[in-house]
């Protein structure tokens, strides 16, 4: 099982393939005219920018990806299909990936980053976020299969699907309420367009099969098997227990881990043994200096639930295999009869299914409301149910109002599209927030290939860059990301390149990068000088990577002030990284360019490159950051070793020290 440069590059290459003047959202009856209308600037081939009923930008997606060859794109095999285009629906804790096919996958990070409801139709596993309306003869679904009368809208905080037949109309919107709750709300408006009373059934479906973004599986994939299949096999090691929620309002699901597959465990141990014996251009043996409660994967994932909020469910089941049958998502066999009440199914056979019965008069409409989510530490299901049962009628409007008033706003009369882009970009950045319960902080990961494919939160510089736009709009979010990073500072002042699973230091040679502390010092300075929150410097931080590998996070680890942790990082840069023979800061394994040594330096020259290589990029950044650091300390006032406030002499001295 040789781990070599060629194999790494092959794996890496595979992974890398991866509004005032805008028209209002058209009424449902007008949807067929959208394609022929003049598109707003920047709309593109796949749809049209619009302004929704809340005064926020939205994208009306109009492509039939099942037939249009232009919909085919190169994606990472195993994560998306080649015709799948996605939208992010999130708040401060939960991130949902909404597909143009109508399904929704939900990401949850406590314990380890993962999808709670994987989508693997080839295995008979479907993500969720869609449902079926039937009168016993006709079936209408919010899962997209190419219908011409199916409208999809990607909005700020929501995903909307509208579909009509000659008899009925469905309007389903799935949204993440603004704030920090681990839930999605699914509201389905059903309209009877016939001239007679309609007796109908609606079946709401959400899956419950894990797909962990396991870096361990990524490591094992160097042995030859697809990391995606390894992760799906790992997800199949969990069994499922279902119970009815009081009042017949819904279902709660919990998981039990059956243990690792012995063959998979042997494979992983072989990978580790090989890494100890043979150098690898990218992977390294796992760090010994991590707390006992750190782990590659989450073996105790949180419970999930599906609740009918506006009225009790009329029937329920966990038997997803029987419900979908041979017809799959497009033609479920179980629609021919009511849900059977079976809550005994587990594994790939299981899912969360609720049925609601409704009788509508001619022209009448009714909205059904469901709550889907998970229960992390600090939350209880009864509290979430009560909250959203009381606020369901206005929850989407209220959430949109919060999105509208948050973030930076900028408009220019000459280029009206700029206002839309600023609002949309703010939403996409902030809606990527999740909560890491190892560090007990919110974090904005780089996502993309790093998080979703390879399975790590990194590099440490990236969340620090991402959070800068929030300095003046949401400074508390900046402080959270800073505290997350400060907790990573090691005894020597260095910062891990990345984090995987639950507090594991990413086992990679990139951990020997030279620039990470520069980013931390810079963003702390930006935060303090922007907010004038000088007390932050003397607040205490519990660092998690202490000298005792048997320590539990927070017990036996270090405690220090922000001020001292910055000084520790500064000392690391000036005394450990230091400068090379030309007076420039050394590069070590890498500077900002993660692949500089890994991809371009012959293995025989790596040691010399790491020992002697210097970085122009680091040196330029250090000249700026060290000066800024001195100015921040000077602003903080005398008495802290920083010199007099505003002293140019002090800042010049710090800047000169950057390059020896």
N, C-alpha and C positions, 0 to 999 in steps of 0.2 A: 504494500500500500504506500507507494512513494508519493510524497508531497513535494512537488517541484514547481519551479517558476512557470513552466508552460501550462501546467494544470491550473495554477492560480489565475493566470491571465485568461485562460479559456473560460473559467468560471466567472471572472470579473466581466469579460466581454458579454457573456450571456446575460448577466445581471443588468448591465448598462443599457441593453436594448429596451430598454424600457421607455340733473337729468330732466331738467325742466323742458328741454326741447325734444325729449324722447317720447314716442307714442305710448299711450296708456295700455295696460293689459287688456286685450280685446275680450269682449263678452264671449261666452262659450259658443253662441250661435254664429259668431263672426270668425271663428278660428280658421276656417278654410281660406279666408281672405288674407291671412297673415303673410303667407309665402309670396303673394303678389304685391304686397305693400312695399313702399320704399323702405329699405332697411336702414337702421341707425348706423352711424359711422362706427366701424370696427366690428360689425356683426359677424362677418365671415360666412362660410358656406353652410355650416350646420344649423344655423338658426339666426335669431334676431334679438338684439338688445331691446328691452322694453322697460317701462317704469310700472311697477306693480301698484296695487290698490293702496299700499302703505307709503307710497312715495319713494320707494327704494329701487335700485336697479335689479333687473332679473334677466335671465336669458331664456327665451322661448326656443327650445330645442325642437327642430322640425325634420330632422333627417330620418329616413327609414333605413336604418343600418342593416336590416336583414336583406336588402336588395341593392343598396347603393354601393358600388365598388369603391367610391371615395371614402367610405366610412372605415375601410380596412387600414389599420395602422400597426406599426411594429410595437409590440408590447412584450413585457417579460413573460415568458411562458409559465403558466401555472398560477399567475395572479389574476390576469384579465383575459378575456377573449379578444381576438383581433379586431372585433367590431364594437367593443365596449368603450363608451365614453362616460366619464364619471364626474360627479359633483360632490363637494364636501359640505356636509351639514354638521355643525358643531356648536358647542358653547364653551365654557371654561373647563369642562371635564370630559365630555363625551364627544367622539368624532364618528360620524356615520358617512360611509361611502355609498352614494346613491348612483345607481347605474341607469343608463338609457334603456335598459331592459326592464326597469321598474322595480328591481329588488334593491335592498339596502343591507349593507354589512356594517356592523357596529364595532368600533375599536374601543378597547378599555385597557388602561395601563397599570392599575394597581396589581401588584403581584408580578407582572411582566406584561409587556405590550402584546396584544392579541386581538383577533376578531372573535367576538362572542358567538357569532352565527355565520360560520363559513359558507361559501357558495361553491359547491363541487357537484354540478348536475350529473357528471359521469359516474358519481358514486351515489346518486339519488339523494344528495344533500342540497337544500335550497336555503338561501340566506334569510329571506323574510321581507316584511314591509309591503306585502301585497295581499290581495284577497279576491274573493269570488262572490258575485251576486247571481242568484238563480231564482226563477219562479217555477222550477220543475221542468221547464221546456228550454228556456234560453239561459245562457251563461254569459256573463260579462265579467272580465277580469282586469285588474290593474297591473298585471304582469304583461309587458309589451311583447307581442309576437308579430308585429308588422301591420297592425290595423291603421288604416288611413285616418280614422276619426279619433285618434289617440293623441292628446296634447301633453307635452312634458315641459315643465318650467323649473329651472334651477334658480332658486331665490336666496336671499340673504337669510340664512338660518333654516331654510325649508326646501323640500322637494315636492312639487305638485304634479299630480297626474289626473287628467280629465279624459273621460271616454264616454261615448254615447252610442246607443243603438236606436232603432226605430221605436223602442218601448221605454228604455230607461237611460238615465244619465248618472254617472259616477264622478265625484270630485273628491279625490283623496289627497290630503296634504299631510306630510310627515315633517315634523319640525323639532328642533332641539331648543327648549325654552332658554332664553337668555339667562345666564347665571351659572351656578355650579352644581345643578342637580344632575344625577346620572340617569337621565330619562329621555325618551323620545315620545312625543304625542302623535298619534295617528288619528286623524279625523276624516270620516268618510260621509260625504253628503250624497244621499240616494234620492233621486227624483223619478217619479212615475209620470211618464209622458203619454200614457194611454188614456182612454175614455172610460176605463173600468177600474174597480178596486184591484190592487196587486198584492198578493200574499207572497212575500219574499224571504229569502234567507241570505245572510251575509256571513261568510267565513273569513276570519282574520287569521293570518298565518305569520309566525316568526320562528326561525330555526334556533337551534341551541348547541351546535357543534363547533368546538373550538378550533381555531387556527392560530397557534402562537407564532410570533415572529422570532422564532428560536434561533439564536446565534449558534447554539450547540448543533442544531440541524445543519446550519450553514457549514460548520466545521466538518461534520460527518459527510457532507456532500462531496468533499474532496476524495472520498473513497469510491465515488462513482455514481451513487444513487441521487436522484433529484431531491434537492432540499424541500421542495414543495410536497413531494410524496412522503418524505420523512416526517414533515410537520403534520400532514394529514393522518399518517399512521399513528403519530403520537397523540393526536386529538381523539383517535378511535380507542385509546387506552382508558378513556373516561366513561364511566357509566352514568346514567341519569336517573334521578328520583323526582317524581312530580307529586304535588299535592294541591288540592283545591283551596283557594283563598276564601276566607270566611264570607258568607253572604252570597256564595256562588258567583263572585265577581270576576274570578279568573284563576290563573295557574301560577304557581311558583315552581322553579326547577333548580335542583342542586346536583352537583357532580361529585363523583368519587373516583379517585385514581387507582387503577388496577396494578400499577407498577410498570416499570420499563419492560419492553420486549427484550428478552435475554440476548438475542442476536444484535439488536441495536445497541445495547449496553456494551457488548464486546467490541463492536465496531468503534464506539466512541473511545473506549479505553485504548484501542489500538492506535487511534489518531493521536491521543495524548502521548502515548509511549513513543510514537514516531517523531512527534515534535520535540520531545526531550533529546532524541538522538540525532535528528537531522534538521539543520536550519531550513526555514521556509521564508520565502520573500515577503509573506504577509502575516501568517499566523504565528503565534507564540504560545507556549504553555500558559495555562491560566495562572493568574497572580496568586501568590500565597498570602498576600496581605489584604484579604477581604474578610469582613465579619462572617460569623457562622451562619447568620440568617440571609446572607446573599445567595442567589441561586440563578442558574441559567434559565429555568422555566418555572411557571406557576403550577404547582401541584394541588393547590387549594383555591381554584377560581371562585369568584363570588356567585351567589345565586342570581338567577335571572327570573323575570316575571312578565306576564301579559295580563292586563286588567281591562275589563270593560267598565268604563267610568260612569256613563250616563244611565246605565241600567244593568241588572245582573245578566250574565250570559245564559242563554237558553240551553246550550249544550257545550261540551268541551271534550278534548281528547289529546293524548300525547302520541297517538298512533299515526304518525306522518306517513309511514310506508304504505299503510292501507289506504289512507286518504288519497295520496297521489297515484298509487297503483302503477299500472303500465302506461298511463297517459301522461305522467309527469306534470310539470308546471302548466302546460298548455291545456291539458284535458284530464284533470284529476278524476279518478274513478269514484272517489268517495262523495262526490257531489250528488249522487243519486239517492242518498239517504242522509238523515241527520247524523251528526257526530255521535260516536258510540259511547262516550264516557270512559273509555279505556285509558287509565293513567299508569299502566304497567309497562309500557314500552320504554326501551332504553337504547343506547348506542345509536347507530345510523338509522334505526327505525323510528326515532322519536322526533318530536317537535312540539311547539306550542300552538294549539288550534282552539279558537273560540268561535261559537256560532251565535248569531243574533237573528231573531225572527221579527219581521215588521210587516205591517199591513198599511198600504198607502192608498189614499183616495186619488182619483184622477187629478193630475197636476200638483199633487202634494209632494213635499220634500221633507226628509228627516236627516239629522246629522248624528252619526254614531261616533263615540270617542273612546279610544283605547290608549293605554299607557304601557309602554315597553321600556324595560331598563334592567339595571342590576343593582345590588345592594352592597356597597362597600362599607367599611368601618365608618361609624358616625352617622349612618342613615338607617331609617327603619321604613318598612313597606307601608305600614299604616299611615305614617306621617306624609309620605309621598302621595298616597291615594287621596287622603283628605285634602291636601293642598291643591291637587290638580282637578279633583272633583268640584271644588269650589270655584276654580278659576278657568275651567275648560272653555267656557263660552267666549272669553276674551283673551285666552292665552296667546294665540298667534298674533293678534293685534298688539298686545302688550309687549311681547317679545320683539316684534318688529320696531316698535317705538323706542325700545332700549337700544337696539342696534343703530337706529337712526341718529340718536343723540350722542353715541359714543364715538371715539376716534377723532382724528383730525379731519377737517373739512376744508376744501379748497375748490374754488370755481373761477373760471375766467370766461367772460362773455364771448371772446373770440373763438374759444375752443370748448364748447359745452360738454364734450365727451370726457374732459379731464375730471369733472366733478364725479361722474359715474365711476371712472377708473379708481379714483382715490377711495371712494366708499367701498367698492368691490374688493380692492386690494387689502384694505383694512380688515374687512370681514374675513377674507381667506386666511390672512395671517393669524388673527386672533382666534378664529374658530378651530385652529389647529392645536389649541391648548389642551393638555391632559394633566392628570394628577399622578405624581409618582409617590407611592406610599412608603418607599424606602427612604427617600430624602424628605418626605413630608412637604413637598413644594410642587407648585404647578410648573410646567415646562413646555416650551415650544420646540419640538424636535425638528430636525431637517426633513423628516418624512421621506418621501420619494424612495429611491433605491436603498438609501441607508436604513431607514426604519422598516419599510414594508417588505423589502426583498432580502437584504443581507441580515437585518434584524438587530441594528444597534442604534443607540441614541448618541450621536456625535456628528462631527468632532465637537469638542467642548467650545470651540470658538463660534460655532454656528448659532446656538440659542442666544449667545451674547450679541451676535449681529442682529438676529431676528427681532430682539426685544427693543432695540434702540428707537424704533418709531413710536413706542408707547411712553417715552420719557415725559412728554407734556400732556398726554391724554389719559394714560393709565399707569402712573408711576409705581403703584403697588405691584403690578405685574412685573415691572422691571426688577423691583426688589426681590420678588420671589425667585426669578431666574438667577439673580446674583447670589442669593443665599444657597440655592441649589449648587451653584458652581463653587462657592466658598466652602461648602461642606466636603467637596472633593479634594481640596488642597491637602497634599500629603506632607509628611514631616519635613521633607527636604524642600518644600515649596513648589514642587511640580504638580501638574494636574493631569489626570488620565485623559487619553485621547478620546475615549468613548465609554459608554456604559451599556451593558447588555442585560437582558432579563431583569432580575430584581437585585440591583446594586452590585452586579458583577463588573469588575473592570474588564473592558474588552481585551481579550487575549491576542494582541497584535503587536508586531514590531513598531507600528506607528505610535505606540505609547511613548516612545522616545522622541516625540516631536518637541520643537524648541520654542514655539510661539504662544502656546496656550496661556501662560500667565500674563503675557502682554495684553491679551484681550480682556482678561478679568480686571486688571488694573485700570485699563482705559475706560471700561463701561462703569465701574464703580465711580471713577472720577466724573464721568458724564452725569451719572445719577445725582451725585452730591451737588455738583455745581448747577445742575438744572433745577433741582428741588430745594436746595439749601438744607437738606436733611443731614446736618453734620453729626447728629446723634447716632446715625447709622454706623459711623466709624467705631464707636465704642460699644455697639451691641455685640452680644455673645453668639458664637456659632459653634455647634458641635460638629467637628470633622469626623467623617465616618471611616476613613482609612488610616487607622492608627498602627502602632508597631506590634500590637498583640493580635495575631490572626484568629485567636479564639474569642475575641471580644464580640459582644452583641452590639449592633448599631446603637450608639449613644451611651453604652456602658463600656468603659475601658478605652474608648476613643478619646480624641483630644477635644479640649474646649479652649477657645481663644477668641479675641475680639477681631472684628473686621480689620481694624487698623493693623494688628499684628500679623494677620494672615496675608495682608497685602505686602507688608514688610518682608515676610517669609518668601513670598513669590518674587519680590524684587531681588532679594538676596540670591535666590536660585538663578535668576536670569544673569546677574552680574558676576556671580562667583562659580556657578556650576556650568551653565551654558557658556557664558563669558564670550570673549572675542578671540578671533584667530590671528594668524600671523600678519594679516593685512589690516587689522584694526576693525574688522567688521564682525558682527555677532555671528556665532557659529550656527550652523543649520541643524546638526545632529541627524536624526533619521529623516526629518522633513521640516519645512517651514509652513507656509500656507499651502504649498503644493504637496498633497498627500502622496502622490505617486512619483515624486521626483527621484527618490532613490530606488523605490520598489520597482518601477517600470523601466528606468533608463540606465541605471548603473549596473554594469556586469557584476556578478556575485563576487568575483575575485577582488573587486575594487571597493566593495561596500564598506569594509572596516576603515580603510583610509579616507573614504568620503565622509563617513560619520565623524572620524577623529579630526579632520582638517577642513572639511567643507564650511564655507561661510555663506551668509544669506544677505543679499542686498535688501530684500524685502523686509526681513526682520530688523535690519539696521535702521532703515528709514522709519519703520513703525516705532522702534524704540526711541529714536531721537525725538519723535513727537510725543509718545506716551510718557516717557520719563519726565519731560518738561511739564506736561499736563499734570502728572502725578504731584510734582513739586508745587505747582500752582494750587492744586486742590488742598494739599496739606497747609500751604501758606494761608489759604482762605479760611481754613479751620481755626487759625489763630495761634498765638504763641503758647508755649507750655507743653507742646506735644512733639518737640524736636523738629518742628517744621519751619522755624524762622518766623520773621514778621510777616503779617498778611501783606500780600502783594509784592514781596521782595523778589526783584528780578535776579539779584545775586544768587539767591537760593535755587531758583528754578534753573538758572544757567548751569550751576554746579551739578545738579542732578542730570541735566541733559548731557553735559560733557562726559559724565561717568558711563553713559550708555555705550559709547564706543571706545572706552579705555582711555 
